[in-house]
Amino acid sequence: MAAAAEPSAPTWPGSGSPRLGSPAGSPVLGISGRARPGSGPEWTGRAIGSSAPGHSFRKVTLTKPTFCHLCSDFIWGLAGFLCDVCNFMSHEKCLKQVKTPCTSIAPSLVRVPVAHCFGSLGLYKRKFCVVCRKSLEVPAFRCEVCELHVHPDCVPFACSDCRQCHQDGQQEYDTYHHHWREGNLPSGARCEVCRKTCGSSDVLAGVRCEWCGVQAHSVCSTALTPECTFGRLRSMVLPPSSVRLLSRNFSKMHCFRIPETMVLEFGEAEMGLGYTLDGPGSEYKGFVCPSGDGDDGLDGSAAIGTGREVLTATESTKQTLKIFDGNDSMRKNQFRLVTVSRLARNEEVMEAALRAYYISEDPKDFQLQALPLTLLSGNAQALRKAGTTEEEASKGSGPQDSMPEAWVIRSLPRTQEILKIYPGWLKVGVAYVSIHVNSQSTARSVVQEVLPLFGQQVEDQERFQLVEVLMSSRQVQRTVLADEEPLLDRLWDIRQTSVRQVSQTRFCVAETRAMVPHVSLFVGGLPPGLSPQDYSNLLHEAMATKAAVVSVSHVYALQGAVILDVTCFAEAERLYMLARDTAVHGRPLTALVLPDVLHTKLPPDCCPLLVFVNPKSGGLKGRELLCSFRKLLNPHQVFELTNGGPLPGFHLFSQVPCFRVLVCGGDGTVGWVLAALEETRRHLACPEPSVAILPLGTGNDLGRVLRWGAGYSGEDPFSVLVSVDEADAVLMDRWTILLDAHEINSTEDNVVETDPPKIVQMNNYCGIGIDAELSLDFHQAREEEPGKFTSRFHNKGVYVRVGLQKISHSRSLHKEIRLQVEQQEVELPSIEGLIFINIPSWGSGADLWGSDSDSRFEKPRIDDGLLEVVGVTGVVHMGQVQGGLRSGIRIAQGSYFRVTLLKATPVQVDGEPWVQAPGHMIISATAPKVHMLRKAKQKPRKTGTIRDT
């Protein structure tokens, strides 16, 4: 018999859109405090209804001041109330205002489960774990897409509540609500409602929408309108409703092109979390991590890299138990440590074991089964036997005087259960319905029972099916249940595998739809210049592609890349994994999963920002910027240039009618992106996107000219994006350099071709002679020891050192080259370097042309279609130019140049040096001009201010 339909429960934390918003003050169904049996008067267990969803509070005695997780004020003495499951601490006066749900019931409040993307372990100062609410004093994990931080041993208990950044064919919607994330706000953050401080560096408090950035107290957040407008960056964000990606066989790391730097399996970061139970009225000690000597790095006793307080059972009155939560944890030998008093009753030990796994169910529904050491070290068959033999488990199922070292939590058989059934579509007036299931209940009977409660006709029941959703922190798995599947048996199997897995599993009724498989794979690293059929044959030979389900949809012959349309999920996964380990003609292939941008669903005022980041630039600042931009924008619009280059990004945005580009890197990185833009311009619906720069290199001359600064020094990434949105569009000339190497005899007209001609694009300047020679020496030093070149200051120091080594060098460059400007020979003065400049900045900001007026030449501009030619007499002259004491020797100004090299000479273009063989260099303007973004002049903006103006 079905229970009444439940009203919508509040979504916490962020759950995608739409959330299950309930009216203020409405109860959270099935959630209330409960008295702990046999725990004395200090275990208050007050039933506080919706004010404390799922928490089991008890009054605790505090020997040192701590903070309330609601108001962030001090708690002292007997005034504190602690949730035994999630460590939520509160004043007694704040209990009725608690809206934050307990960790044990958080998965049930997530409307759209989305897995997290955890990067590598890192140190995050003054951050807190969202599971145990403790500070991250040790290396921890951080989601690369949202602001979730978690201890390694808390990862299996984290809720799959990441941002939903694309449509996945399961549930589609056009309206977005706030995606709240609790805590880890700046200490000066102010509530959007009451304008009081809502952030804290001492406790996990306050909430923040991870789309629009609005911040508020958890209590005040209910006063805000549920709809999210994406805030100040709304015109730059690629709306999730306009992105489609059927990611059935791919992890979120693959979907967002995030390198998988971890080797841990799913759920294997459990490293033996311990809990101390000292009895009623004792001092709260919380969760701590024991030490151990695990030999495989995944053993439950191993505290890998945590370094938190270690609990040992050295006192004669206490003992430490290994607690497993099912067959799966026994198979992997992953356990939690619980320290209890030797005089503790069975009920108290059971409660401590359930708290260690964040389980808030009634302890009377479980039992502890003893596991002898010989069983733990036995084979898998013995473990399976232990997991299924309940008669033996029932004998002596509680800890006795001679406790074994290890125990496993087992669920007692149940004749019926109350099961929550969620709708698989979003336009329903209820969050879920609760029904009673018994031994006769099947998947089909449940569907028939709940359809009327969801407003559907029973006659249409064949169109619906029951889906089981496992919502782990790293992956969300969906399984369609057979019509005759007994639900009670299914729940029993889940609890035998893991008792905590039940809280991470939900059942939903979804409409049966035939999903047409479609996956777009970018494959780069192929030989350039081939036809579509040649590329298809080449991939078939290298990876045995199946012609029936794989086709080449786009070919980028100049870059040696193709886009594959795959209509089979299994084949797409096979090709993706195989391509990453395949080389063609000695070059390794690059494979990326690309979504589809539905340009017809973009808002009229949307001009999304395409972000390219070079993580090798800026002394590791590029890596942090990658993570920041993924969180501020849609991660699908942020690309790492070391993983496929700029081409995948331009292909993804090829149908977007209007977009802008942000390049994070040095001048060489900017040139790389501009060259790719020029090559793909004819494929773009927006052929002339404006390009902004976040300078991460050493010189950053183009960034200086466009007012983006001498280099990135840790500015707030949000402020950077606001500056890009407010920047002015300007035009800039680009130049083509044709390198035609020949053997040239200076006394005779004999010309012998040596190398095929090569074309290079120039944006900033081109140097010949001493300038290029210094760049070449620096480049070679960096290639030998790249790890040392992570600081802009160090890089400039190396430039100075190589310059001093060349201070007495003389090669009389004017005798080794000839210069023609506009078809006319130009006599060169005695110089050691010849430089063609397109922008009024050279060598990290020096003005090589000078500011003096000269009637022979026009005033230089970056869009005048002219290049300025300047000479330098040596290293000393270059140093004087750098110091602003002199300018270069003005030689010519024009739009067409021909340089004849009589000897092999160092040449550099935009900081990329090489030795050019004798021959000709022809420099001419490239059409059309490129659109750049120049930072607008404005007063300094306060960092961290993200209110919508």
N, C-alpha and C positions, 0 to 999 in steps of 0.2 A: 504494500500500500504506500502510496506516495505521500510524503509530507508536503506541507504548504510550500509554495514557491518562496524562495528567500529573496529579500530585497537586496539591492546591489550593495556590496561591501566596499569600503574604501581601498583604493589601490595603494600599496606601500611596499617597498619603495617603488621607483619607476617601473611601470608595467606596459609601456607602449601606449597605443591609443586604440579605441577610447578606453579610459580607465573606468573602473566600476564605482563611480562616484555615488555616494549615498547622502541623503540629507543630513545636515548637521544634527547630531544627537541620536541618530538611528542606531539601534543595537547591531553589533557584529554577531551574527548567528553562530551558535555552537561554541562561543568563546566566553569563558568566565574563569575567575580564580577558583581554586578548590583547596580544601584543607589537606595538608600532608598527614597521612596516618602515622601515628606513633612518633610524632616529632616534637611534642611538648607545646607549651603555650607560645613560644616565640614564633612558631610557624603560623602566621596569622591567616594566610590563604584567603584574603578577603575577596569576595565576589564583587568585582567593580564594573562588570558589564562592559559597555563600549568604551569606557574611559581608559581601560587597560586591556586591549585585545590580546588574549592568549597568555598574558603574564601570570606567573604564580609568585606573588610577592610574599616575602616574610620580613619581619622586623629584625634588623641586625644591629649589633653593637660595633661601632667604628672606633678604633683606637687612633686613627689619624684622619685628618680632614680629607674628604673627597668631594666630588661635584655631582650635583643633580643633573641628570641627562635631559631634563626638560627646561629648567630655568638657568642652568649653568652656575648656580650659586653653591656655596659651601654647605656640606652636610657634616654634622658633628654629633658624636655621642649616640643616643638612642633614637635620633630623629630620622634615620634612614630606612628605606624599604628597598629590598633587593629582589629582583626576579631570579629564581634559582636556575632557570634555563638559559637565559641570554645575558645575565649580568646587568640588566637595566636597573639603574639606581635612581631613587626619587625621594623627595621630601614627602612627608605624609600629606601636607597641604596640596601637593601637586598631583597626587594619585588620581583624582577625579578628572584631571585634564590630560592624562596620558593618552595619546593617539597612536604612538608608535607601536606596531604589532611586535609580538615576540618572534624570535628567529624560528621557533618551532612551527608557527602557522603562517609565516610570510609567503611560502610557495602557494598556499591556497588563495592568496589575494592577488596574485599576478594574473592579469587578464590574457596577455599574449606572451607566452614564454619565449625568451630569446637568450641563447647561451652567451657567455662572456668570452673575451679574447685575452687570455693572460699572457703577458710577456715574460721576460726573464726576471729573476729575483733582483730586487734593488732595495736600497735604503731610502725610506721616505720619512723625513723628519716631521714630527708633530702631526702625524696622521694616525688614524684609528681603524682597526679592523671592524667591518660592518657586521661580522658574525658574533664574535665574543666581546666586542666593544672595548677591547684593550688597545693600548698604544702600540704602534709598530716600532719597537725599539730594536728589532732584528730585521734582516732581509725578508722582504715580503713580496707578494704579487700585486700587480695593478692591472686592471682591465685597460686595454689599449683603446677602447671605444667610449667607455663611460668612466665616471669617477669612483669606481669601486676599488677599495683596497682591502686586502685580506691576508691573514697569516697563511703560510704554506699548509699548516695542519688544519686550517679552517676552510680550505678550498672545497672539500666535499660537501660542506654544509651551506655554502653560499647559494643564494637564490638565483635562478636563471631569469633575471629581470633586467637584462641589458637593453639598450635602445634598439628599437626595431627601425632599421635604416632602409629597408626596401620591402616591396611586396614579394611574398614567397609562394603565392598561389594557394595558401591555406585560408587566410582571412584578409580581405582587401577593404580598405577604407580610405576616405578622403579627409576626414577631420581628425586633428591631433589634439590630445589633451596633454597637460603638463606631465612630464616624466620626472617624478621626484626622486632625489637621492639624498639620504640622510647624512649629515655631518661633514667633517673635513672642509668646512668653510673657512675663509680668511677670518682672522680674529676680529677685524673691523667691519665685517659684513653686517648690514642693517636690514631689518625686516621690511618687506615691501608694504606690509599692512600697518604695523604700529610704529615703524621707523626706529625701533630700539635695536640694540645689538643682538644679533641672532647667531653669530659665529663664535667659536671658542677653540682655543688651542689646548685646552685642558681636558676636554670631554667630547664625545660624539654627540653633537647637538645641532639643531637647525636643519632645514631642508633647502635644496636647490634644484630648480628645473634644469635638466641637462640639455634641453633644446634652446630655451630662451634665456636661461641664466638667472631668472628671478629667484630671490632668496627670501626666506621667511622662517618664523618659528613653526614647528610642526602643528601647533594649535592654530596659529594664524593662517596657515596655508588653506584651511577649509573655507576661509572667507574670500579667497580669490576665485575668479571665474575659471572653470575647468579647462576651457579652450586655450591652447598655446598658440601664439602668433609668431614664434621663433625669434621674438625680440628684435634688438637693434640690427642683427645680421640677417634678417629674414629675406632680404633681396639677394643675399650671397649664398644662402644655403640651398643645396639641391634637395627639394622636398622628397621625403621617402615615398610618398604616394606616386611619384613620377619615376620611380626606379623599380624595375622588376628583375628578380633573380631567383630561378628555381634551384635552390641549393640543397637538393635532397641528399646528394652523396658527398657534399663538400662541407668541411668545417668552416666556422666563421673566420678562422685565420686565413684560409684559402680565399674566401669570398672578399675579404678586405685587403688581400695581398700583403699580409703581415708575416714576416719570416718566423718560422717555428723554431724558436731557440731553446725550447725545453724538451727534455727526453722523458719527462714523467708521464705516466699513463693517466688515464682519467681516474680521478679519485684517489691517486696514490700519494698525495702529499700529506696523508695522515701520518704524523710522525710521533705518535704516542702522547696525546694530550692528556694531562693528569688533572684530577679534581680532588680536593680535600674535603672530607666530611668529618668534622670534629664534634658534631652533636649540637643539641639545642643551646642557644645563647652563646655560641662560640664566635670568635672573630672570623670574619669573612676573609678567605685567602684567594678565592677565585681560581681561574684556570691557569695552570702552569705546565711547562713542558719538561719531561724527564730526560735524562741523558741515557745513552746506550751505545752499543758497539755493533750496530747493524752492519752486516758485511755487504749487503747489496744496495744500500742507500734508500731502500724502500721499506725496510723492516719497521714495524710499529715502535720498536724500542729506540730507533735512531732519531736523535734530535738534529736533523741536518740543518745546519746554518741558523738555528733559531736562537740559541744562547739565552733563552729566558730562564727564570728561576727553576731549579731542579728540586723535585720532591723525592725523598727517599724514606723508606720505612725503617729508619734506624731506631726509632723509639719503640720500646717494648709494647706500648699500648696501641700501636698502629701497624697496619700492614697495607701493602700495595698489591692490587689485583690487576691482571690483564683482562680487559673486557672486549669480547668480540660481539658484533651485532648480527651475525648470520654466516651462512656458508661461504659467501663471497669473501668476507674479511678473513675467515679462517684459511681459505685457499691461498690468499695473498699474504697471510701472516701480518695483517694490519689491525692493530688493536688500539684501545685507549687505556690509559692507566688511571685507576681510581684508588685513592688512599682513604681508607676507612678505619674507624676504631675497631679494635678486636672485640669489643663488647657491643658493636652495632647490631641491631636486629635485622632480620631478613628484609623487611620492608624498607629500612633505611639504605641498605646496600643496593637494593633494586632501584630506589629513587636516584641514588648517586650514579648508577650505571646508565639510567635513562637520561639523566641530565648531561652526562658526558657525550651523548649522541643527540642532544637537543630534541628529545622526545618528551612531549608533555602529556601523553596519554596516561590513563589510569594504571598505576603499577600492578593492580590486581589482575590485569589482562596479560601479564608476562610472568616468566619464571627464569631463573638462572640455572643453566645446565653446566655442571662441572666438566672441565676438559683436562684429563691427565696430561702430563708432559709427553708421555710416550705417544699419545694421540696427536699432539701438535706436531711432533717430528715424524709422524707416520706418513704413509702414502695418501694419495688423493682418494682412494677407495675407502680408507678408514675415515677420512674426513666426511665423505658423503654419507657414510653409515652413521656417523655421529650426528649429522644434521637431520636425519630422518627418523631415527629411533627415539620416539618420544616416551616410550615406556621406561627406558633406562633414564631418560632425562628427568622424569617425574620423581624418581627415587633420589632423595637427598638433593633436591633441586635448589636448596638454599645453602648459603655458606654456614658451615658448622665449625666445631672447634678446630678440626684439622682441615683448613681450607686449602684446596689446590691453588696453584699459581694462576690458572686461567679459567675464565668463565665465558659462556656465550649466552646472550639474551635470546630467549625463545618466546614466541607468542603462543598463548594457550588457544586451543581450538575454540571456535566460535560458531554458534548455530545461526546467528544473524548479525548483520552490521548495518549501520547507517552510512550510505554512500552518497557523496556529492557528485552530481552530474552537471557538467558545464555545457553551454550551447557552443556549437562550432561556428556560429555566425554572430555578428556583433549587434545587430539591431533587435535586441531582446530586452524587455524591461526588467529582467532578473539576472543576477550574477550566476546563480546556480540553483538547482533544486536538490533537496535531500530525500532519498528514498530508502526504504528498508529492503535489503537483499537477504535471501536465505539460500538453502541448498537447492531450491528449485529455480532460482533466478538465473536467467541466461542473458547474453548480450542482446538478443532480439527482444526478449520480454522487457528488458529495461528500456529499450528504445520505444517500445509501444507504450510504456507507462509514462515516460517523461515528455513525449511529443505534445500531448494536449497542454501540459503545463508551460510549454514554450510557445504556445499559440499556433501549433501546426496540426493539420488534419491527420487523424490516424490512418485514413485511407492511403496517405502518401508515405507510409512507413517504409516501403521498399526503397525509397530514395535516400534513406538515412542509414547510418552505420555507427557503431560504437567504437571509438578510437581511444586507445590507451596512450597517454603522453608521459614520458619520463623526463622530468625537468631537472637535469643535473646542471651544475654550474658551467661545465665545458661543452655540453652537447645536449640538444633536445631531440629525443627520439620518439617517433610516432609509430604505433602498431595498430593496425585494424584488426579487431577481434572477430573471430568467426561467430556466426549467429548462435550456435549451440554452445558457446564457451560458458561454463559455469563461473559466475563472478566470484562466488565465495571461495572456490578452489583457486581462482586466479589471485585473489588477495592473499590466500594462504601461501601460495608459491612465492609471491613477492616478499612476504614477511620472512619466509625461510631463507631467502637469498640475503635480505637485509631488512631489519625492522625499521630502520630510518628511511628506507626507500619508499615506504608507503606515503610518507609526508611529501615526497617529491614526485609522486605519481598522481595523475588525475585522469578522469574519464570524461570524455565529451562526446556529444552526439553531433555528427557532422554529415553534411549532405554528400552523397556519393557522386563524385565528379571525375570524369576521365581527364586526368591532367596530361596535356600534350608535352612530352619532354622536349626541352630546348635549352641548350647550354652553348654559350659563345666562349671559345678558347682562343686566346692570343698566343701565337707561336712565333717567337723571334729567334734570331741567330742563324737563319737560313742563308744560302748564297744569294746575293742580290742579282737583279736583272733577269729573272726567269719568268716564264709565262704561267698563268694559273694551272694549266695542265701539267707543266713541268713540276711545279710545287706539289701538286696532288700526287704525282708519281713518286717524287722524292720522299714525301711523308709516308706513302704506302710502303716503300722499301725500308725506311728507317723504323717505322712503328707499326706496320701491318694494319693500317687504318681500314675500316670497313666501309666500302663505298655506299652501301645501302643506308647508312645512318650518319655518315660524315661527308660534308661538302665544304669547299672553299668559298666563302662568301665575299671576302675582301682580300685584295692583294696589294701590298706595299712593296713593290719591286725594288725601289731605291734603297730601302732599309732592310730588305731581306726578311720580311715578316708577312704572315697571313693571319686571317681570322677564320676559324673553323666553326661551322654550325653543326652541332652534334644533337641528334634526336633520340639518344639513348643515354640514360643516366649512367649505367654501368660502363658503357664505352667512353663516355666523357671522363669518368674517374680514371679509367685505365690509361687513356691518352695523357691526361694531366700528370699522373705519377710517372709514367714512362718517359715523357718528354724531358722531365727534369734530370734524368740520368742518361740522356741520349746526346750524342755529338754527331754532327753532319759536316763532313769535310774538315774534321778536326776542331770544329767550333761547337761548344755546348749550346743546347737549345734552351730557350726561356719559355715557360708556359704560365699563363695567367688566366684566371676565371674572370670574365667581364660581364657585368649586368647589362641590361637594356634600359636606356633612358627613354621614357615615354614623353617625348617633347610636346605632344598635344595636351598633356595634363599639367604642364608648367603654368604657374600663374602669369598673368600679363606683365606684371612688374618685376618678374624674376629674372635676374642676370647672375646666374651662379658663378662661383669662383672656382677655377681649376687650379689646384695647388700642386706644384712640383717641388720636392725637397731633396737636396743632395745630402745624405746623412754623413758623408765624409768631410763636408765643409764645416768650418766654424768650430773646430775642436770639440766634437761630440754634441754641439748645440743643435745640430741638424736632427739628431735622433729625438731630442726632447721636443723640438718644434713639430716633428711628425706626430707625436702623441698628442700634443696640444691642439693642433689643427684638426685631427680626427675627432676630438671631443667637442670642439667648437662648431664644426661643420659636419656634414655627412661624410663619413669615412670613405665613401665611394668616390668622392671628388678630390681625394688627397692621394698623390702618387709618389712613391719612392723611386728616384731616378736610377738607382743602382739595380733596380729590378725591372728591366725591360725598357728603360729610357722614357722619353716623353711620348712616344708613339701611342701606347695604350690609352693614355689620357686624352689625346686628341681624337682618337677613334671613338672613345666613349662619348665625347661631346660633339661628335660630327653632325648630329641632327639638332643640336640645341641652337635656337635662332639667335641668341645673344648671350655671350659669356665673356668673362675676363680671366686673366691668367696671373698667378703669383708664382714667381721663381725664387726659391730660397737657396742661395749658393753664391759662388764667386762669379767674376766676369766670364770665366770659361763655361760655367754652367748656364749662364744667361745666353751665351752664344750658341750652346748646344740646343737649348729649347727654341731659340729663334730660328735656327737652321731647320729643325724638325717642323716648325710652324710653316716655314716657306715651302717645304717639300709636300706638306699635306694640305696646303691652303685650298686646293681645288676640290678636296673632299669635304670641306666644312660648310655647313649652312651659315656660319658666321665667319667669313673669310678673313676678317681683320679684327680679331679680338685685341683688346688693350692689355699690355703686359706691365705688371708691377714687379718690383725687386725688393727682396729682403736680403741685404748683403751679408754673406757669411765667409767671403774669401779674405785674401790678404790685401790686395790693392783696392778693389771695389770702386773703381773710377766711375763706372756708369752709374752706380748707386749714388755716388756723391753728386754727380751732375743732376740727377733726378730728385735730389733732396732726401733720399732714403738713408743718408748717413754714411759715415766711414766704415761702419761694420755693426753687426748686431751685438748688443751688450746686455741681453737679458730683459728687454722690454716686455711688457705684458702682451702676449699673443693676441688677446682680444683687442687691445689698442692698435696693434698692427693691422688687424683686419678692418677696423673702423677707418684708419688712415687710408687704406686701399679703397674703401668705399667712397671716401671723400676726395680722392685724388683727381687731378686734372689730366685729361688726355692731351698728349703732344705727339708730334711726328718726329721720326728720327731716320736719317739716311742709313742704308746698309750698303756695303761695298763687296764686290766680287773680285777676287784675286786669282788670275790664271797663272799657274806655275808651269812654264814650258822649258824643261831642262834640256840643254844642248851643250855639246863640246864646242866652245867658241875660241877661235884663234884671234888674238887682238891685232895681229899684223896682217892677217889674211882674212878673206871672207868665207873660209871653209867652215861649215856648220854640220856637225854629226849628231843625230838624235840619240839620246841615251835613255831617258825615261819617258813614259807616256805623260801627257799633260794632266794636271791636277787642279781642281778648283777649290778655293777656300773662301769662306765668308768672313767679312770683317765688320765689327761693330764699333770698336773703340779706336784702336790704332794698330799700325804695323811698323815694326822696327827692324832695321837692317844694320848689322855691325855690332858695336860694343853693347848697346842696349840689349840686343837679342843674345849676345854671348853671356852676359850676366844672368839672364833668365834661364839659359840652357844649363849653366853651372848649378843654379838653384834647383832646377828640375831634376838633374841627375842626383844631387844630394838628397832630395826628397824621395826619389825612387829607391835609393840604397837603404834609408832608414825612415820609412813613412811614419812610424810610431812617434817620432820626436817632433813631427811637424803638426802639432795639434793646437798651437797657440799663435795668434797673429803677431804678438810681440816677438816670439822666437823666430818666426819666419822673416820678419824684417831684420832681425839680428843676423841671420844667415846671409841675407842680401848685402848687408854692410860688409860682412867678412869677405864674401867673394868679390865685392867691389874693391876692397883694399888690396886684394891679391892682383887686381888688374890695373892698379893705379899708374904703373909705369909702362903699361902695354900700349903699343902703337902699331897700326897696320896700314895707315894711310888709305882709308876706305875710299876717298874721292878718286884714287887712282885705279880702284878695282871695280868700279861700277860706272854706268852711264845713265843719265836721267833725261827722259823726254816728257814734257808737259804739254798737253794739247797738240801733239805732233811736232813740237819744237824742242830742240836740244837746249838744255839748261846747264850752264857751267857751274860745277860744284866747288865751294870753297874747301879749304883744308879741314876735313872733319873725320871723326872716327865712328860716327853713327848717323844714320838717316832715318827719320821717323815721320810717318804719315799719320796725322791725328784727325779724328772725326768729332771728338768731344773735347771740351776745354778742361780736361783732367788727365794727367798722365803720371805714372809712377806713384800711386797712392796720394793723389790730390794735387800734384804740382801743376802749375800753369806754364806749360812749355812754350806756348805761343806768346804769352805776355799780354799785358793790357794796354800798352802804348798804341796810340793811333798811328796808322801808316797809310798814306794816300795810295800806295801801290796795291793794297789788298783791301778786300771787304771785311767787315767785322764778322768773325766766325759765328756760326750757329749750327745746331745739330741737324737742322732740316733745310739747309741752304743748298744742298746738292754739291757742295765743294769740300775738298780735302785740303788741309794745310800741311805743307812740307817743311820740316824743321831739321836742322843739323846740330849735333853736339860734338865738342872737340875731345871729349874723353871722360873718364870717371870723375875727375875733379869738377868739370863743368856740370855733369849730371848732379853731383852733390850740391853745387851752388844753386841749381834749379830747384832741387828738392827743398833747400832751405829758404827759397824765395829771394835769394840775392841776385840772381840773373835769370834771364830767359834764354830760350834757344835761338839759334841763328835762323831767321826767316829766309826761306829759299824760294818757295812758290806756293801758288794756290790754284786749284783746278779741279776738273771732274774726270779727266782721263790721263793716266800715267803709264809710262813704259820704262821699266828699269832693266838694264842689261847687267848681269853679273858675270864678270870675267873670271872669277875664281869661286870655289865653294865658300859660302859665306853664311854665318848664323843669321836666321830670320825668326822673328816671333810675331804672331798675330793674336792679339787679345790675351797675351800671357802664355800662349802655347808655343814653345820654341822648337826649332829643329835646324839642321844644317842643310841649306839648299844648294844643290849642284849648280854649276855654271849654266846660264841660260837666260830666259826672259821672264819678267814678272809684269803682267798687265793688270792695272787696277782701274775698275770702272764702277759706276753707280749701279745698284740693283734696284729694280722696280718691282712692286711698289714700295713706298716707304713703310716702315713698321710703326704701329701705334703703341706708344709707351704711356705709362701713368707716372706723372710727376706729383710728388707729395705736396699737398696744399699747405700754404703758410698759415699757421694757426698757433694759438697759445698752447703750451704744454698741457696734455691731458692727464688727469689723475689716473694712475693705473688701478685696475681692479674695478672700476666703475662700469657696470654693465646694465644700468637701468636704461630702459627704452626712453629716448628723449622725444 
